């Protein structure tokens, strides 16, 4: 994340939040996830160890698994992993 002058924000900056990114799961968000092909589930990540069903970076996997996302009702909160990316 960069400041308006192009300089990166320091981790302790008041404008750089350590909080997680979470959004309400709406039909519009589901469409955007598909449209932009966002890789946000553990199974799509290079850091997910299939055999162990764990993250090799030691992040929790339960809230980020594909099955949890597919079962989530409208209005549930989609919590993005810190490692999510566009494919």
Secondary structure, 3 states (H helix, E strand, C coil): CECCCCCECCCCCCCCCCCCCEEECCHHHHHHHHHCCEECCHHHCCCEECCCCEECCCCCCHHHCHHHHHHCCCCCEEECCCCCEEC
